[in-house]
Structures are given as C-alpha cells and as structure tokens.
Amino acid sequence: MSVLAAFILSLFILFIVFDMLRRKKIREKYAALWLLVGLAMLVLAVFPRLLEFVAEILNVQVPSNLLFAMSIVLALGVCLHLSWEISVVEDETRVLAEESAILRAQLTALESRLDSLAGDTGPAPVRTEAPTDE
C-alpha cells in the first residue's frame, strides 16, 4: 500500500511540475530540478529495494534515514540556490534604481537649462509631452 501511495505521489508531483511548466508558472531551470526529484521519487517508488541497497552500500542502518538525509541535503541546496538568485536580483534592482536616479537628475538639469535658455531668447518652447507629477 505504501508503495502505491509513493508511486501516486511521485506521479502527482511530476504532473504538477509539467502543468506549471506548460502554463509558464515556473522557469525551465527550476523545473529541471523538480523533475529530477520527481523522477528519483518515482524510481524509488517502483524499486523500493533500491533504497535498501544504497543504504547498505553507504553503511546506513535504516534506509529511511538515508532518504531523510538526502531530503535535507536537497532542501539545503534549493535554499542556497534561491538565496543566490535573490542576491542577483537585488543587485540588478539596485543598479536599475541608481541608473534611473542618474537619468532623472540629468533630465531635471536639462529641463532647467532649457528653461533658462528659453527665458533668454523669448517665448518658451511648446512641450510635446505631458509633465509628470514626480
């Protein structure tokens, strides 16, 4: 019964990942990791003796402890990868905010210079863009 439950759970996880990938709710680089996890679960569900064999090779007395340890390592790897992704996105956001601030300052300086030049030569030029509230 537990083998059937593990098999159904593995298929459900694979279905969820494929569905999210099809609807573009998850990117391919993350989907590959979860598909690998789902396939590994499917293999272990179909061949439950495989976990016992690997546990015996690694000298782990209880096979479920090996599965638990592998799950912890996988969760730590996913957390580390997501932390790295967040750091990259934060750096990109900071650079974009700095560039936006520099461009805004340059635009303000150009507008004030244009206004001062227009004040020296006659009527102000007609603006084609609506002024912003910022």
N, CA, C and O atoms as CSV, one atom per row, in Angstrom:
chain,resi,resn,atom,element,x,y,z
A,1,MET,N,N,0.825,-1.198,0.000
A,1,MET,CA,C,0.000,0.000,0.000
A,1,MET,C,C,0.865,1.256,0.000
A,1,MET,O,O,0.563,2.218,-0.706
A,2,SER,N,N,1.957,1.250,0.803
A,2,SER,CA,C,2.814,2.441,0.852
A,2,SER,C,C,3.555,2.628,-0.467
A,2,SER,O,O,3.867,3.758,-0.843
A,3,VAL,N,N,3.841,1.540,-1.173
A,3,VAL,CA,C,4.496,1.655,-2.480
A,3,VAL,C,C,3.563,2.326,-3.467
A,3,VAL,O,O,3.982,3.184,-4.244
A,4,LEU,N,N,2.300,1.937,-3.437
A,4,LEU,CA,C,1.313,2.550,-4.328
A,4,LEU,C,C,1.139,4.035,-3.997
A,4,LEU,O,O,1.030,4.861,-4.903
A,5,ALA,N,N,1.111,4.376,-2.715
A,5,ALA,CA,C,0.974,5.780,-2.315
A,5,ALA,C,C,2.184,6.595,-2.770
A,5,ALA,O,O,2.032,7.720,-3.245
A,6,ALA,N,N,3.375,6.035,-2.627
A,6,ALA,CA,C,4.582,6.741,-3.079
A,6,ALA,C,C,4.571,6.901,-4.595
A,6,ALA,O,O,4.976,7.940,-5.116
A,7,PHE,N,N,4.107,5.871,-5.302
A,7,PHE,CA,C,4.025,5.949,-6.762
A,7,PHE,C,C,3.045,7.029,-7.205
A,7,PHE,O,O,3.343,7.818,-8.101
A,8,ILE,N,N,1.882,7.059,-6.575
A,8,ILE,CA,C,0.868,8.075,-6.919
A,8,ILE,C,C,1.378,9.474,-6.567
A,8,ILE,O,O,1.176,10.416,-7.333
A,9,LEU,N,N,2.029,9.613,-5.425
A,9,LEU,CA,C,2.585,10.918,-5.033
A,9,LEU,C,C,3.650,11.382,-6.034
A,9,LEU,O,O,3.703,12.561,-6.382
A,10,SER,N,N,4.485,10.468,-6.488
A,10,SER,CA,C,5.512,10.820,-7.473
A,10,SER,C,C,4.888,11.277,-8.783
A,10,SER,O,O,5.307,12.277,-9.368
A,11,LEU,N,N,3.885,10.537,-9.237
A,11,LEU,CA,C,3.193,10.937,-10.467
A,11,LEU,C,C,2.501,12.288,-10.305
A,11,LEU,O,O,2.482,13.097,-11.233
A,12,PHE,N,N,1.936,12.528,-9.128
A,12,PHE,CA,C,1.261,13.802,-8.866
A,12,PHE,C,C,2.264,14.951,-8.914
A,12,PHE,O,O,1.978,16.003,-9.487
A,13,ILE,N,N,3.431,14.756,-8.318
A,13,ILE,CA,C,4.459,15.808,-8.342
A,13,ILE,C,C,4.923,16.071,-9.771
A,13,ILE,O,O,5.086,17.223,-10.173
A,14,LEU,N,N,5.134,15.011,-10.529
A,14,LEU,CA,C,5.551,15.195,-11.925
A,14,LEU,C,C,4.463,15.911,-12.726
A,14,LEU,O,O,4.762,16.779,-13.546
A,15,PHE,N,N,3.210,15.548,-12.489
A,15,PHE,CA,C,2.111,16.210,-13.186
A,15,PHE,C,C,2.062,17.700,-12.838
A,15,PHE,O,O,1.892,18.542,-13.720
A,16,ILE,N,N,2.211,18.018,-11.565
A,16,ILE,CA,C,2.171,19.422,-11.123
A,16,ILE,C,C,3.303,20.211,-11.785
A,16,ILE,O,O,3.090,21.327,-12.258
A,17,VAL,N,N,4.501,19.635,-11.816
A,17,VAL,CA,C,5.646,20.348,-12.407
A,17,VAL,C,C,5.428,20.545,-13.907
A,17,VAL,O,O,5.681,21.629,-14.433
A,18,PHE,N,N,4.960,19.500,-14.601
A,18,PHE,CA,C,4.702,19.643,-16.037
A,18,PHE,C,C,3.604,20.667,-16.301
A,18,PHE,O,O,3.698,21.450,-17.246
A,19,ASP,N,N,2.574,20.665,-15.476
A,19,ASP,CA,C,1.490,21.626,-15.660
A,19,ASP,C,C,1.981,23.059,-15.421
A,19,ASP,O,O,1.638,23.968,-16.177
A,20,MET,N,N,2.777,23.254,-14.378
A,20,MET,CA,C,3.328,24.593,-14.119
A,20,MET,C,C,4.260,25.033,-15.244
A,20,MET,O,O,4.285,26.206,-15.615
A,21,LEU,N,N,5.014,24.097,-15.777
A,21,LEU,CA,C,5.917,24.401,-16.885
A,21,LEU,C,C,5.122,24.745,-18.143
A,21,LEU,O,O,5.484,25.668,-18.873
A,22,ARG,N,N,4.041,24.008,-18.398
A,22,ARG,CA,C,3.207,24.258,-19.573
A,22,ARG,C,C,2.542,25.632,-19.495
A,22,ARG,O,O,2.434,26.329,-20.504
A,23,ARG,N,N,2.096,26.020,-18.297
A,23,ARG,CA,C,1.442,27.324,-18.129
A,23,ARG,C,C,2.441,28.442,-17.863
A,23,ARG,O,O,2.051,29.578,-17.594
A,24,LYS,N,N,3.721,28.123,-17.937
A,24,LYS,CA,C,4.805,29.083,-17.729
A,24,LYS,C,C,4.734,29.727,-16.337
A,24,LYS,O,O,4.985,30.922,-16.181
A,25,LYS,N,N,4.391,28.921,-15.341
A,25,LYS,CA,C,4.377,29.389,-13.956
A,25,LYS,C,C,5.714,29.126,-13.270
A,25,LYS,O,O,5.977,29.647,-12.187
A,26,ILE,N,N,6.553,28.315,-13.908
A,26,ILE,CA,C,7.871,28.019,-13.365
A,26,ILE,C,C,8.852,28.016,-14.538
A,26,ILE,O,O,8.514,27.584,-15.641
A,27,ARG,N,N,10.050,28.494,-14.292
A,27,ARG,CA,C,11.046,28.544,-15.359
A,27,ARG,C,C,11.696,27.167,-15.525
A,27,ARG,O,O,11.671,26.322,-14.629
A,28,GLU,N,N,12.273,26.985,-16.705
A,28,GLU,CA,C,12.810,25.668,-17.050
A,28,GLU,C,C,13.940,25.247,-16.112
A,28,GLU,O,O,14.058,24.072,-15.764
A,29,LYS,N,N,14.770,26.211,-15.702
A,29,LYS,CA,C,15.896,25.852,-14.848
A,29,LYS,C,C,15.447,25.344,-13.482
A,29,LYS,O,O,16.128,24.512,-12.882
A,30,TYR,N,N,14.307,25.834,-12.980
A,30,TYR,CA,C,13.788,25.326,-11.716
A,30,TYR,C,C,13.000,24.040,-11.946
A,30,TYR,O,O,13.022,23.135,-11.112
A,31,ALA,N,N,12.313,23.963,-13.067
A,31,ALA,CA,C,11.519,22.768,-13.368
A,31,ALA,C,C,12.416,21.549,-13.518
A,31,ALA,O,O,12.032,20.447,-13.127
A,32,ALA,N,N,13.599,21.731,-14.075
A,32,ALA,CA,C,14.510,20.597,-14.256
A,32,ALA,C,C,14.857,19.975,-12.909
A,32,ALA,O,O,14.900,18.751,-12.782
A,33,LEU,N,N,15.101,20.795,-11.921
A,33,LEU,CA,C,15.413,20.275,-10.586
A,33,LEU,C,C,14.248,19.478,-10.014
A,33,LEU,O,O,14.440,18.386,-9.479
A,34,TRP,N,N,13.039,20.024,-10.128
A,34,TRP,CA,C,11.877,19.340,-9.556
A,34,TRP,C,C,11.511,18.104,-10.353
A,34,TRP,O,O,11.020,17.126,-9.789
A,35,LEU,N,N,11.745,18.133,-11.660
A,35,LEU,CA,C,11.513,16.922,-12.456
A,35,LEU,C,C,12.492,15.836,-12.053
A,35,LEU,O,O,12.135,14.659,-11.995
A,36,LEU,N,N,13.722,16.227,-11.778
A,36,LEU,CA,C,14.715,15.261,-11.317
A,36,LEU,C,C,14.310,14.650,-9.974
A,36,LEU,O,O,14.453,13.446,-9.763
A,37,VAL,N,N,13.810,15.481,-9.083
A,37,VAL,CA,C,13.338,14.987,-7.784
A,37,VAL,C,C,12.141,14.054,-7.967
A,37,VAL,O,O,12.071,12.993,-7.346
A,38,GLY,N,N,11.206,14.456,-8.823
A,38,GLY,CA,C,10.030,13.613,-9.068
A,38,GLY,C,C,10.402,12.282,-9.690
A,38,GLY,O,O,9.848,11.246,-9.322
A,39,LEU,N,N,11.342,12.301,-10.634
A,39,LEU,CA,C,11.776,11.044,-11.260
A,39,LEU,C,C,12.501,10.147,-10.256
A,39,LEU,O,O,12.319,8.929,-10.260
A,40,ALA,N,N,13.318,10.750,-9.402
A,40,ALA,CA,C,14.008,9.966,-8.376
A,40,ALA,C,C,12.993,9.329,-7.423
A,40,ALA,O,O,13.142,8.175,-7.021
A,41,MET,N,N,11.959,10.100,-7.068
A,41,MET,CA,C,10.908,9.538,-6.215
A,41,MET,C,C,10.174,8.404,-6.921
A,41,MET,O,O,9.823,7.399,-6.303
A,42,LEU,N,N,9.945,8.575,-8.221
A,42,LEU,CA,C,9.251,7.542,-8.988
A,42,LEU,C,C,10.078,6.255,-9.048
A,42,LEU,O,O,9.545,5.154,-8.912
A,43,VAL,N,N,11.381,6.413,-9.253
A,43,VAL,CA,C,12.262,5.243,-9.305
A,43,VAL,C,C,12.273,4.537,-7.949
A,43,VAL,O,O,12.214,3.309,-7.884
A,44,LEU,N,N,12.350,5.308,-6.878
A,44,LEU,CA,C,12.347,4.700,-5.540
A,44,LEU,C,C,10.996,4.070,-5.212
A,44,LEU,O,O,10.930,3.096,-4.461
A,45,ALA,N,N,9.914,4.626,-5.776
A,45,ALA,CA,C,8.593,4.031,-5.535
A,45,ALA,C,C,8.443,2.722,-6.302
A,45,ALA,O,O,7.842,1.770,-5.804
A,46,VAL,N,N,8.987,2.678,-7.508
A,46,VAL,CA,C,8.867,1.464,-8.320
A,46,VAL,C,C,9.816,0.373,-7.816
A,46,VAL,O,O,9.461,-0.805,-7.792
A,47,PHE,N,N,11.012,0.772,-7.418
A,47,PHE,CA,C,12.023,-0.182,-6.925
A,47,PHE,C,C,12.379,0.143,-5.474
A,47,PHE,O,O,13.422,0.748,-5.227
A,48,PRO,N,N,11.551,-0.235,-4.520
A,48,PRO,CA,C,11.821,0.127,-3.118
A,48,PRO,C,C,13.083,-0.540,-2.560
A,48,PRO,O,O,13.678,-0.037,-1.607
A,49,ARG,N,N,13.485,-1.646,-3.139
A,49,ARG,CA,C,14.703,-2.330,-2.674
A,49,ARG,C,C,15.964,-1.540,-3.032
A,49,ARG,O,O,17.025,-1.744,-2.442
A,50,LEU,N,N,15.832,-0.644,-3.998
A,50,LEU,CA,C,16.989,0.168,-4.413
A,50,LEU,C,C,17.495,1.036,-3.256
A,50,LEU,O,O,18.703,1.185,-3.068
A,51,LEU,N,N,16.568,1.603,-2.486
A,51,LEU,CA,C,16.961,2.430,-1.345
A,51,LEU,C,C,17.675,1.584,-0.289
A,51,LEU,O,O,18.649,2.029,0.318
A,52,GLU,N,N,17.184,0.367,-0.076
A,52,GLU,CA,C,17.847,-0.522,0.886
A,52,GLU,C,C,19.248,-0.895,0.400
A,52,GLU,O,O,20.190,-0.965,1.189
A,53,PHE,N,N,19.371,-1.129,-0.893
A,53,PHE,CA,C,20.672,-1.472,-1.462
A,53,PHE,C,C,21.670,-0.323,-1.295
A,53,PHE,O,O,22.815,-0.533,-0.893
A,54,VAL,N,N,21.218,0.893,-1.610
A,54,VAL,CA,C,22.107,2.067,-1.484
A,54,VAL,C,C,22.446,2.312,-0.017
A,54,VAL,O,O,23.581,2.663,0.307
A,55,ALA,N,N,21.470,2.130,0.872
A,55,ALA,CA,C,21.728,2.314,2.306
A,55,ALA,C,C,22.755,1.301,2.802
A,55,ALA,O,O,23.601,1.624,3.635
A,56,GLU,N,N,22.679,0.088,2.292
A,56,GLU,CA,C,23.652,-0.932,2.692
A,56,GLU,C,C,25.050,-0.579,2.182
A,56,GLU,O,O,26.038,-0.776,2.888
A,57,ILE,N,N,25.130,-0.060,0.961
A,57,ILE,CA,C,26.435,0.330,0.410
A,57,ILE,C,C,27.040,1.473,1.227
A,57,ILE,O,O,28.240,1.483,1.502
A,58,LEU,N,N,26.192,2.439,1.614
A,58,LEU,CA,C,26.680,3.598,2.369
A,58,LEU,C,C,26.768,3.332,3.870
A,58,LEU,O,O,27.109,4.220,4.650
A,59,ASN,N,N,26.456,2.102,4.261
A,59,ASN,CA,C,26.528,1.688,5.663
A,59,ASN,C,C,25.566,2.485,6.554
A,59,ASN,O,O,25.901,2.855,7.679
A,60,VAL,N,N,24.374,2.736,6.026
A,60,VAL,CA,C,23.309,3.369,6.803
A,60,VAL,C,C,22.381,2.244,7.243
A,60,VAL,O,O,21.913,1.455,6.421
A,61,GLN,N,N,22.120,2.176,8.534
A,61,GLN,CA,C,21.376,1.032,9.068
A,61,GLN,C,C,19.899,1.032,8.681
A,61,GLN,O,O,19.329,-0.019,8.388
A,62,VAL,N,N,19.281,2.221,8.680
A,62,VAL,CA,C,17.857,2.308,8.351
A,62,VAL,C,C,17.721,3.074,7.028
A,62,VAL,O,O,18.131,4.232,6.952
A,63,PRO,N,N,17.162,2.460,6.002
A,63,PRO,CA,C,17.071,3.141,4.706
A,63,PRO,C,C,16.286,4.451,4.750
A,63,PRO,O,O,16.589,5.381,4.003
A,64,SER,N,N,15.295,4.524,5.608
A,64,SER,CA,C,14.524,5.780,5.672
A,64,SER,C,C,15.386,6.934,6.188
A,64,SER,O,O,15.148,8.090,5.839
A,65,ASN,N,N,16.385,6.623,7.017
A,65,ASN,CA,C,17.309,7.671,7.462
A,65,ASN,C,C,18.113,8.224,6.288
A,65,ASN,O,O,18.390,9.422,6.225
A,66,LEU,N,N,18.486,7.342,5.359
A,66,LEU,CA,C,19.206,7.800,4.164
A,66,LEU,C,C,18.316,8.711,3.336
A,66,LEU,O,O,18.758,9.757,2.858
A,67,LEU,N,N,17.061,8.311,3.168
A,67,LEU,CA,C,16.120,9.142,2.411
A,67,LEU,C,C,15.925,10.494,3.094
A,67,LEU,O,O,15.865,11.527,2.427
A,68,PHE,N,N,15.827,10.485,4.413
A,68,PHE,CA,C,15.666,11.723,5.173
A,68,PHE,C,C,16.904,12.617,5.017
A,68,PHE,O,O,16.777,13.826,4.827
A,69,ALA,N,N,18.079,12.029,5.098
A,69,ALA,CA,C,19.315,12.809,4.942
A,69,ALA,C,C,19.425,13.387,3.536
A,69,ALA,O,O,19.832,14.536,3.360
A,70,MET,N,N,19.060,12.587,2.536
A,70,MET,CA,C,19.099,13.096,1.154
A,70,MET,C,C,18.096,14.231,0.965
A,70,MET,O,O,18.369,15.180,0.230
A,71,SER,N,N,16.944,14.143,1.618
A,71,SER,CA,C,15.938,15.210,1.535
A,71,SER,C,C,16.450,16.498,2.157
A,71,SER,O,O,16.225,17.587,1.629
A,72,ILE,N,N,17.141,16.366,3.281
A,72,ILE,CA,C,17.695,17.563,3.941
A,72,ILE,C,C,18.758,18.213,3.058
A,72,ILE,O,O,18.795,19.436,2.920
A,73,VAL,N,N,19.608,17.404,2.471
A,73,VAL,CA,C,20.648,17.943,1.582
A,73,VAL,C,C,20.007,18.635,0.381
A,73,VAL,O,O,20.451,19.708,-0.029
A,74,LEU,N,N,18.970,18.029,-0.181
A,74,LEU,CA,C,18.270,18.636,-1.316
A,74,LEU,C,C,17.623,19.960,-0.910
A,74,LEU,O,O,17.718,20.946,-1.639
A,75,ALA,N,N,16.965,19.984,0.250
A,75,ALA,CA,C,16.324,21.218,0.714
A,75,ALA,C,C,17.358,22.319,0.958
A,75,ALA,O,O,17.119,23.483,0.634
A,76,LEU,N,N,18.508,21.950,1.530
A,76,LEU,CA,C,19.562,22.944,1.733
A,76,LEU,C,C,20.083,23.466,0.396
A,76,LEU,O,O,20.341,24.661,0.254
A,77,GLY,N,N,20.236,22.582,-0.579
A,77,GLY,CA,C,20.692,23.002,-1.906
A,77,GLY,C,C,19.704,23.949,-2.570
A,77,GLY,O,O,20.100,24.941,-3.182
A,78,VAL,N,N,18.421,23.642,-2.449
A,78,VAL,CA,C,17.406,24.517,-3.036
A,78,VAL,C,C,17.417,25.873,-2.341
A,78,VAL,O,O,17.323,26.904,-3.007
A,79,CYS,N,N,17.531,25.891,-1.015
A,79,CYS,CA,C,17.583,27.159,-0.265
A,79,CYS,C,C,18.806,27.984,-0.659
A,79,CYS,O,O,18.713,29.200,-0.829
A,80,LEU,N,N,19.936,27.327,-0.802
A,80,LEU,CA,C,21.152,28.038,-1.201
A,80,LEU,C,C,21.008,28.616,-2.601
A,80,LEU,O,O,21.397,29.758,-2.848
A,81,HIS,N,N,20.452,27.832,-3.514
A,81,HIS,CA,C,20.264,28.316,-4.883
A,81,HIS,C,C,19.293,29.506,-4.918
A,81,HIS,O,O,19.543,30.487,-5.618
A,82,LEU,N,N,18.200,29.420,-4.175
A,82,LEU,CA,C,17.246,30.524,-4.154
A,82,LEU,C,C,17.843,31.774,-3.506
A,82,LEU,O,O,17.542,32.891,-3.925
A,83,SER,N,N,18.676,31.595,-2.498
A,83,SER,CA,C,19.356,32.750,-1.896
A,83,SER,C,C,20.277,33.409,-2.903
A,83,SER,O,O,20.362,34.635,-2.962
A,84,TRP,N,N,20.964,32.605,-3.694
A,84,TRP,CA,C,21.837,33.150,-4.729
A,84,TRP,C,C,21.015,33.918,-5.770
A,84,TRP,O,O,21.406,35.004,-6.197
A,85,GLU,N,N,19.880,33.349,-6.172
A,85,GLU,CA,C,19.021,34.022,-7.157
A,85,GLU,C,C,18.509,35.352,-6.603
A,85,GLU,O,O,18.478,36.347,-7.328
A,86,ILE,N,N,18.113,35.384,-5.347
A,86,ILE,CA,C,17.615,36.620,-4.735
A,86,ILE,C,C,18.729,37.662,-4.673
A,86,ILE,O,O,18.479,38.846,-4.897
A,87,SER,N,N,19.935,37.240,-4.377
A,87,SER,CA,C,21.060,38.184,-4.322
A,87,SER,C,C,21.310,38.802,-5.696
A,87,SER,O,O,21.558,40.003,-5.803
A,88,VAL,N,N,21.248,37.996,-6.727
A,88,VAL,CA,C,21.455,38.509,-8.086
A,88,VAL,C,C,20.361,39.509,-8.450
A,88,VAL,O,O,20.645,40.564,-9.018
A,89,VAL,N,N,19.114,39.181,-8.126
A,89,VAL,CA,C,18.001,40.071,-8.449
A,89,VAL,C,C,18.112,41.378,-7.654
A,89,VAL,O,O,17.818,42.447,-8.189
A,90,GLU,N,N,18.531,41.306,-6.388
A,90,GLU,CA,C,18.705,42.524,-5.589
A,90,GLU,C,C,19.785,43.422,-6.183
A,90,GLU,O,O,19.619,44.641,-6.227
A,91,ASP,N,N,20.878,42.839,-6.635
A,91,ASP,CA,C,21.930,43.638,-7.264
A,91,ASP,C,C,21.424,44.299,-8.533
A,91,ASP,O,O,21.701,45.474,-8.774
A,92,GLU,N,N,20.689,43.559,-9.342
A,92,GLU,CA,C,20.146,44.131,-10.573
A,92,GLU,C,C,19.155,45.250,-10.269
A,92,GLU,O,O,19.143,46.266,-10.963
A,93,THR,N,N,18.336,45.081,-9.257
A,93,THR,CA,C,17.370,46.110,-8.878
A,93,THR,C,C,18.079,47.368,-8.390
A,93,THR,O,O,17.677,48.484,-8.723
A,94,ARG,N,N,19.134,47.183,-7.600
A,94,ARG,CA,C,19.892,48.339,-7.099
A,94,ARG,C,C,20.522,49.106,-8.251
A,94,ARG,O,O,20.472,50.336,-8.267
A,95,VAL,N,N,21.113,48.412,-9.214
A,95,VAL,CA,C,21.742,49.065,-10.361
A,95,VAL,C,C,20.697,49.817,-11.186
A,95,VAL,O,O,20.938,50.942,-11.623
A,96,LEU,N,N,19.538,49.192,-11.396
A,96,LEU,CA,C,18.471,49.857,-12.156
A,96,LEU,C,C,17.972,51.104,-11.438
A,96,LEU,O,O,17.711,52.118,-12.084
A,97,ALA,N,N,17.834,51.051,-10.110
A,97,ALA,CA,C,17.387,52.222,-9.345
A,97,ALA,C,C,18.417,53.339,-9.425
A,97,ALA,O,O,18.056,54.508,-9.556
A,98,GLU,N,N,19.702,52.984,-9.349
A,98,GLU,CA,C,20.744,54.012,-9.454
A,98,GLU,C,C,20.759,54.649,-10.839
A,98,GLU,O,O,20.885,55.867,-10.967
A,99,GLU,N,N,20.629,53.821,-11.875
A,99,GLU,CA,C,20.602,54.370,-13.237
A,99,GLU,C,C,19.382,55.256,-13.447
A,99,GLU,O,O,19.470,56.293,-14.105
A,100,SER,N,N,18.254,54.853,-12.893
A,100,SER,CA,C,17.043,55.659,-13.008
A,100,SER,C,C,17.211,57.008,-12.305
A,100,SER,O,O,16.776,58.035,-12.825
A,101,ALA,N,N,17.833,57.010,-11.138
A,101,ALA,CA,C,18.056,58.259,-10.401
A,101,ALA,C,C,19.009,59.176,-11.167
A,101,ALA,O,O,18.795,60.387,-11.221
A,102,ILE,N,N,20.056,58.604,-11.759
A,102,ILE,CA,C,21.004,59.414,-12.544
A,102,ILE,C,C,20.311,60.018,-13.751
A,102,ILE,O,O,20.496,61.197,-14.052
A,103,LEU,N,N,19.505,59.207,-14.451
A,103,LEU,CA,C,18.790,59.723,-15.625
A,103,LEU,C,C,17.785,60.795,-15.239
A,103,LEU,O,O,17.622,61.774,-15.967
A,104,ARG,N,N,17.107,60.631,-14.103
A,104,ARG,CA,C,16.159,61.640,-13.636
A,104,ARG,C,C,16.879,62.950,-13.321
A,104,ARG,O,O,16.379,64.028,-13.640
A,105,ALA,N,N,18.055,62.857,-12.694
A,105,ALA,CA,C,18.821,64.061,-12.370
A,105,ALA,C,C,19.296,64.756,-13.639
A,105,ALA,O,O,19.260,65.983,-13.729
A,106,GLN,N,N,19.743,63.967,-14.629
A,106,GLN,CA,C,20.162,64.560,-15.897
A,106,GLN,C,C,18.989,65.228,-16.608
A,106,GLN,O,O,19.145,66.302,-17.190
A,107,LEU,N,N,17.828,64.606,-16.565
A,107,LEU,CA,C,16.637,65.171,-17.200
A,107,LEU,C,C,16.243,66.483,-16.528
A,107,LEU,O,O,15.898,67.455,-17.199
A,108,THR,N,N,16.297,66.500,-15.210
A,108,THR,CA,C,15.966,67.736,-14.480
A,108,THR,C,C,16.949,68.851,-14.818
A,108,THR,O,O,16.552,70.003,-14.992
A,109,ALA,N,N,18.241,68.506,-14.910
A,109,ALA,CA,C,19.251,69.512,-15.252
A,109,ALA,C,C,19.033,70.024,-16.671
A,109,ALA,O,O,19.170,71.220,-16.925
A,110,LEU,N,N,18.695,69.131,-17.597
A,110,LEU,CA,C,18.442,69.558,-18.970
A,110,LEU,C,C,17.188,70.433,-19.063
A,110,LEU,O,O,17.169,71.410,-19.812
A,111,GLU,N,N,16.152,70.088,-18.311
A,111,GLU,CA,C,14.931,70.891,-18.322
A,111,GLU,C,C,15.187,72.283,-17.754
A,111,GLU,O,O,14.683,73.271,-18.288
A,112,SER,N,N,15.961,72.369,-16.682
A,112,SER,CA,C,16.239,73.694,-16.099
A,112,SER,C,C,17.121,74.515,-17.031
A,112,SER,O,O,16.962,75.731,-17.142
A,113,ARG,N,N,18.048,73.844,-17.697
A,113,ARG,CA,C,18.901,74.561,-18.664
A,113,ARG,C,C,18.070,75.036,-19.845
A,113,ARG,O,O,18.252,76.157,-20.322
A,114,LEU,N,N,17.155,74.188,-20.325
A,114,LEU,CA,C,16.277,74.572,-21.432
A,114,LEU,C,C,15.388,75.731,-21.032
A,114,LEU,O,O,15.166,76.646,-21.825
A,115,ASP,N,N,14.874,75.704,-19.807
A,115,ASP,CA,C,14.032,76.804,-19.326
A,115,ASP,C,C,14.831,78.102,-19.235
A,115,ASP,O,O,14.317,79.172,-19.562
A,116,SER,N,N,16.079,78.013,-18.793
A,116,SER,CA,C,16.898,79.231,-18.686
A,116,SER,C,C,17.250,79.761,-20.070
A,116,SER,O,O,17.295,80.975,-20.266
A,117,LEU,N,N,17.499,78.883,-21.031
A,117,LEU,CA,C,17.773,79.323,-22.398
A,117,LEU,C,C,16.531,79.921,-23.030
A,117,LEU,O,O,16.635,80.909,-23.757
A,118,ALA,N,N,15.374,79.363,-22.781
A,118,ALA,CA,C,14.128,79.881,-23.337
A,118,ALA,C,C,13.802,81.235,-22.734
A,118,ALA,O,O,13.227,82.087,-23.411
A,119,GLY,N,N,14.158,81.450,-21.474
A,119,GLY,CA,C,13.912,82.733,-20.830
A,119,GLY,C,C,14.794,83.820,-21.424
A,119,GLY,O,O,14.399,84.986,-21.424
A,120,ASP,N,N,15.971,83.482,-21.928
A,120,ASP,CA,C,16.884,84.456,-22.516
A,120,ASP,C,C,16.500,84.836,-23.941
A,120,ASP,O,O,16.761,85.965,-24.358
A,121,THR,N,N,15.892,83.937,-24.697
A,121,THR,CA,C,15.674,84.177,-26.121
A,121,THR,C,C,14.251,84.507,-26.484
A,121,THR,O,O,14.010,84.877,-27.633
A,122,GLY,N,N,13.319,84.403,-25.616
A,122,GLY,CA,C,11.955,84.747,-25.985
A,122,GLY,C,C,10.960,83.796,-25.365
A,122,GLY,O,O,11.166,83.306,-24.255
A,123,PRO,N,N,9.878,83.534,-26.082
A,123,PRO,CA,C,8.830,82.675,-25.504
A,123,PRO,C,C,9.314,81.245,-25.318
A,123,PRO,O,O,10.179,80.753,-26.042
A,124,ALA,N,N,8.726,80.601,-24.328
A,124,ALA,CA,C,9.108,79.222,-24.019
A,124,ALA,C,C,8.656,78.286,-25.130
A,124,ALA,O,O,7.600,78.497,-25.728
A,125,PRO,N,N,9.440,77.262,-25.408
A,125,PRO,CA,C,9.042,76.308,-26.453
A,125,PRO,C,C,7.835,75.482,-25.997
A,125,PRO,O,O,7.598,75.285,-24.806
A,126,VAL,N,N,7.101,75.020,-26.974
A,126,VAL,CA,C,5.918,74.216,-26.688
A,126,VAL,C,C,6.375,72.800,-26.357
A,126,VAL,O,O,7.137,72.188,-27.105
A,127,ARG,N,N,5.896,72.290,-25.222
A,127,ARG,CA,C,6.257,70.935,-24.813
A,127,ARG,C,C,5.322,69.930,-25.486
A,127,ARG,O,O,4.111,70.135,-25.558
A,128,THR,N,N,5.895,68.874,-25.962
A,128,THR,CA,C,5.084,67.838,-26.628
A,128,THR,C,C,4.646,66.757,-25.672
A,128,THR,O,O,3.714,66.011,-25.971
A,129,GLU,N,N,5.297,66.655,-24.527
A,129,GLU,CA,C,4.956,65.621,-23.558
A,129,GLU,C,C,4.244,66.238,-22.371
A,129,GLU,O,O,4.501,67.385,-22.005
A,130,ALA,N,N,3.371,65.487,-21.787
A,130,ALA,CA,C,2.681,65.939,-20.580
A,130,ALA,C,C,3.651,65.877,-19.419
A,130,ALA,O,O,4.380,64.896,-19.276
A,131,PRO,N,N,3.675,66.915,-18.580
A,131,PRO,CA,C,4.591,66.878,-17.429
A,131,PRO,C,C,4.135,65.810,-16.430
A,131,PRO,O,O,2.946,65.536,-16.267
A,132,THR,N,N,5.131,65.226,-15.775
A,132,THR,CA,C,4.823,64.197,-14.777
A,132,THR,C,C,4.721,64.838,-13.412
A,132,THR,O,O,5.213,65.945,-13.195
A,133,ASP,N,N,4.085,64.144,-12.502
A,133,ASP,CA,C,3.907,64.673,-11.151
A,133,ASP,C,C,5.124,64.458,-10.279
A,133,ASP,O,O,5.217,65.056,-9.207
A,134,GLU,N,N,6.068,63.620,-10.705
A,134,GLU,CA,C,7.214,63.281,-9.861
A,134,GLU,C,C,8.217,64.366,-9.793
A,134,GLU,O,O,9.237,64.223,-9.119
